Amino acid sequence: MSLDLVFDYVFSPAFFHGALLTLIITVTSLFFGMITGLIVALLQESRLKPLKIFTLVYLWIFRGTPVLFQIIFIYNVLPSFGIMLSAFVSAVIALSLNEGAYMAEIIRSGLQAVKKGQRTAGLALGMSRFAVMRYIVIPQAARIVLPPTGNQMIGMLKTSALVSVVAVEELLLVANQTASSNFKYFEALTAAGIYYLALTTIFMGLQYLLERALDRKRPRGKKRAVSWMERLTALTEKAEAR
């Protein structure tokens, strides 16, 4: 066991590149996964039966099969249909589709948590359905979906280690290859663990800052004017209480 070797690995270009690639995979997959989840969540509220069936099949497949299976399937099976993708692109597509399935349920639960009376009140004020969704539903749903979204973000960081199976040189694969050359597994994996903990800490800090920014009960110092949306929410809650 050598602590000097651990620090050498932490500051080595190979480990830094692996950590950077891990971060890129995580952020990219989260971005496309959240977009996919939002689209699927909105399609679930559609009145068209084919769209509802499509979303059910999508959720059934990507929530019912392992992420590792999905990565290997996309990387190895798609080329047989003439679709040639790099290992990085295959990994991002698989992780994004898998993340989208879980984000769809998170976003759907957040949208359904906003009382229907608020939507009705917005429409009664002459707002379009898009405006109701943009200014009334989504701001409130965002506060509800943020904590589970933060957990998904941290989970995605750790799940990204699975892409090493298709030879994407992310952090864990770099650590494994380095340890295989000299059998210093403790030092190599410890260095990788330090990077994972550092990235997780950053994500947790971002989640905390976002939750504080969206917390309406947190004192803001100066008294601010109450927005029309907050007035609408208060009036709706009073009406429903009666």
C-alpha positions as CSV (number, residue, x, y, z in Angstrom):
1,M,0.0,0.0,0.0
2,S,1.5,3.3,-1.1
3,L,-0.2,6.7,-0.5
4,D,2.3,8.4,-2.8
5,L,1.2,6.2,-5.6
6,V,-2.5,7.0,-4.9
7,F,-1.7,10.7,-5.2
8,D,0.3,10.1,-8.4
9,Y,-2.7,8.3,-9.9
10,V,-5.1,11.1,-8.7
11,F,-3.0,13.8,-10.5
12,S,-2.1,11.6,-13.5
13,P,-3.5,12.6,-17.0
14,A,-5.0,9.2,-17.5
15,F,-7.2,9.3,-14.4
16,F,-8.1,12.9,-15.0
17,H,-9.1,12.1,-18.6
18,G,-11.2,9.1,-17.3
19,A,-12.9,11.3,-14.7
20,L,-13.6,14.0,-17.3
21,L,-15.1,11.4,-19.7
22,T,-17.2,10.0,-16.9
23,L,-18.5,13.5,-16.2
24,I,-19.3,14.1,-19.9
25,I,-21.2,10.8,-20.1
26,T,-23.1,11.6,-17.0
27,V,-24.1,15.1,-17.9
28,T,-24.9,14.3,-21.5
29,S,-27.0,11.2,-20.6
30,L,-28.9,13.3,-17.9
31,F,-29.6,16.1,-20.3
32,F,-31.1,13.8,-23.0
33,G,-32.7,11.6,-20.4
34,M,-34.5,14.6,-18.8
35,I,-35.7,15.7,-22.3
36,T,-36.9,12.2,-23.1
37,G,-38.6,11.9,-19.7
38,L,-40.4,15.2,-20.1
39,I,-41.7,14.2,-23.5
40,V,-42.9,10.8,-22.3
41,A,-44.5,12.4,-19.2
42,L,-46.4,14.8,-21.4
43,L,-47.4,12.0,-23.8
44,Q,-48.8,10.0,-20.9
45,E,-51.4,12.8,-20.4
46,S,-52.3,12.7,-24.0
47,R,-55.8,11.5,-25.0
48,L,-54.6,9.6,-28.0
49,K,-54.5,5.9,-27.3
50,P,-51.6,5.0,-29.6
51,L,-49.3,7.5,-27.8
52,K,-50.3,6.1,-24.4
53,I,-49.5,2.6,-25.6
54,F,-46.2,3.7,-27.0
55,T,-45.2,5.3,-23.6
56,L,-46.3,2.2,-21.7
57,V,-44.2,-0.1,-24.0
58,Y,-41.2,2.2,-23.7
59,L,-41.4,2.3,-19.8
60,W,-42.0,-1.4,-19.7
61,I,-38.9,-2.2,-21.7
62,F,-36.4,0.3,-20.3
63,R,-37.5,-0.2,-16.6
64,G,-37.8,-3.9,-17.0
65,T,-34.4,-4.7,-18.4
66,P,-30.9,-4.1,-16.8
67,V,-28.9,-1.0,-17.9
68,L,-26.0,-3.3,-18.8
69,F,-28.2,-5.3,-21.1
70,Q,-29.4,-2.1,-22.8
71,I,-25.8,-0.9,-23.4
72,I,-24.6,-4.2,-24.8
73,F,-27.8,-4.6,-27.0
74,I,-27.4,-1.1,-28.6
75,Y,-23.7,-1.5,-29.1
76,N,-23.8,-5.1,-30.5
77,V,-27.2,-5.4,-32.2
78,L,-27.7,-2.1,-34.0
79,P,-24.7,-2.7,-36.3
80,S,-26.5,-5.9,-37.7
81,F,-29.2,-3.5,-38.9
82,G,-26.7,-1.2,-40.6
83,I,-26.6,1.3,-37.8
84,M,-22.9,1.8,-36.9
85,L,-22.3,3.8,-33.7
86,S,-19.2,4.4,-31.7
87,A,-18.9,3.0,-28.2
88,F,-19.4,6.4,-26.6
89,V,-22.5,7.2,-28.6
90,S,-24.0,3.8,-27.9
91,A,-23.4,4.2,-24.2
92,V,-25.0,7.7,-24.1
93,I,-28.0,6.5,-26.1
94,A,-28.5,3.5,-23.7
95,L,-28.1,5.6,-20.6
96,S,-30.3,8.4,-21.9
97,L,-33.2,6.0,-22.8
98,N,-32.9,4.3,-19.5
99,E,-32.8,7.5,-17.5
100,G,-35.7,8.9,-19.6
101,A,-37.9,6.0,-18.4
102,Y,-37.3,6.9,-14.7
103,M,-37.4,10.6,-15.3
104,A,-40.8,10.2,-17.0
105,E,-42.3,8.8,-13.9
106,I,-40.7,11.4,-11.7
107,I,-41.9,14.3,-13.9
108,R,-45.4,12.7,-14.2
109,S,-45.8,12.5,-10.5
110,G,-44.7,16.1,-10.1
111,L,-47.1,17.3,-12.8
112,Q,-50.0,15.4,-11.2
113,A,-49.2,16.8,-7.8
114,V,-50.2,20.3,-8.9
115,K,-54.0,20.6,-8.2
116,K,-56.3,20.6,-11.2
117,G,-58.1,23.6,-9.7
118,Q,-55.1,25.8,-10.5
119,R,-55.1,24.8,-14.1
120,T,-58.9,25.4,-14.3
121,A,-58.4,28.8,-12.7
122,G,-55.6,29.7,-15.2
123,L,-57.8,28.8,-18.1
124,A,-60.6,30.8,-16.6
125,L,-58.3,33.8,-16.6
126,G,-57.9,33.5,-20.3
127,M,-54.5,31.8,-20.3
128,S,-53.7,29.2,-23.0
129,R,-52.9,25.6,-22.0
130,F,-49.3,26.2,-22.8
131,A,-49.2,29.3,-20.6
132,V,-50.8,27.4,-17.8
133,M,-48.2,24.7,-18.1
134,R,-45.4,27.2,-18.4
135,Y,-46.3,29.6,-15.6
136,I,-48.4,27.6,-13.2
137,V,-47.8,23.9,-13.4
138,I,-44.0,23.5,-14.2
139,P,-42.7,26.0,-11.6
140,Q,-44.5,24.2,-8.9
141,A,-43.7,20.7,-10.2
142,A,-40.0,21.6,-10.4
143,R,-39.9,22.0,-6.6
144,I,-41.4,18.5,-6.3
145,V,-39.2,16.7,-8.8
146,L,-35.9,18.3,-7.8
147,P,-35.0,15.9,-4.9
148,P,-35.6,12.7,-6.8
149,T,-33.9,14.2,-9.9
150,G,-30.8,14.9,-7.8
151,N,-30.8,11.3,-6.6
152,Q,-31.0,10.2,-10.3
153,M,-28.1,12.5,-11.1
154,I,-25.9,10.9,-8.5
155,G,-27.1,7.4,-9.5
156,M,-26.3,8.2,-13.1
157,L,-22.7,9.1,-12.2
158,K,-22.2,5.6,-10.7
159,T,-24.2,3.8,-13.4
160,S,-21.8,5.4,-16.0
161,A,-19.2,2.9,-14.8
162,L,-21.1,0.2,-16.7
163,V,-20.1,1.7,-20.1
164,S,-16.6,0.2,-19.5
165,V,-18.1,-3.1,-20.8
166,V,-18.1,-1.6,-24.4
167,A,-14.5,-0.3,-23.9
168,V,-15.4,3.3,-23.2
169,E,-12.3,4.6,-21.3
170,E,-14.2,6.1,-18.4
171,L,-12.7,6.3,-14.8
172,L,-13.3,2.8,-13.7
173,L,-11.9,1.2,-16.8
174,V,-8.8,3.4,-16.5
175,A,-8.3,2.3,-12.9
176,N,-8.8,-1.3,-13.8
177,Q,-6.3,-1.2,-16.7
178,T,-3.8,0.6,-14.5
179,A,-4.1,-1.9,-11.7
180,S,-3.9,-4.8,-14.1
181,S,-0.4,-3.7,-15.3
182,N,1.2,-3.7,-11.8
183,F,-1.4,-5.4,-9.5
184,K,-1.7,-2.3,-7.4
185,Y,-5.5,-2.5,-7.1
186,F,-5.8,-0.7,-3.8
187,E,-4.0,2.4,-5.1
188,A,-5.7,2.6,-8.4
189,L,-9.2,2.0,-7.1
190,T,-8.7,4.4,-4.2
191,A,-7.7,7.1,-6.7
192,A,-10.9,6.3,-8.7
193,G,-12.9,6.4,-5.5
194,I,-11.6,9.9,-4.7
195,Y,-12.7,11.2,-8.1
196,Y,-16.2,9.6,-7.7
197,L,-16.6,11.1,-4.2
198,A,-15.5,14.5,-5.5
199,L,-17.9,14.5,-8.4
200,T,-20.7,13.2,-6.2
201,T,-20.0,16.0,-3.7
202,I,-20.3,18.6,-6.5
203,F,-23.6,17.2,-7.6
204,M,-24.9,17.2,-4.1
205,G,-23.9,20.8,-3.7
206,L,-25.6,21.8,-6.9
207,Q,-28.8,20.0,-5.7
208,Y,-28.7,21.8,-2.4
209,L,-28.3,25.2,-4.1
210,L,-31.2,24.5,-6.5
211,E,-33.4,23.4,-3.6
212,R,-32.7,26.6,-1.7
213,A,-33.4,28.7,-4.8
214,L,-36.8,27.1,-5.3
215,D,-37.7,27.0,-1.6
216,R,-40.6,29.6,-1.2
217,K,-40.5,29.4,2.6
218,R,-36.9,30.4,2.8
219,P,-36.6,34.1,4.0
220,R,-35.2,36.3,1.2
221,G,-34.3,39.4,3.3
222,K,-36.3,42.2,1.7
223,K,-40.0,41.9,1.4
224,R,-40.9,41.3,-2.2
225,A,-44.1,41.9,-4.2
226,V,-46.3,38.8,-4.4
227,S,-46.6,37.6,-8.0
228,W,-49.9,37.0,-9.8
229,M,-49.1,33.3,-9.9
230,E,-48.8,33.1,-6.1
231,R,-52.0,35.0,-5.7
232,L,-53.7,32.6,-8.1
233,T,-52.4,29.7,-6.1
234,A,-53.6,31.1,-2.8
235,L,-57.0,31.8,-4.2
236,T,-57.3,28.4,-5.7
237,E,-56.3,26.7,-2.4
238,K,-58.9,28.8,-0.5
239,A,-61.6,27.9,-3.0
240,E,-60.8,24.2,-2.8
241,A,-60.7,24.3,1.0
242,R,-64.3,25.5,1.0
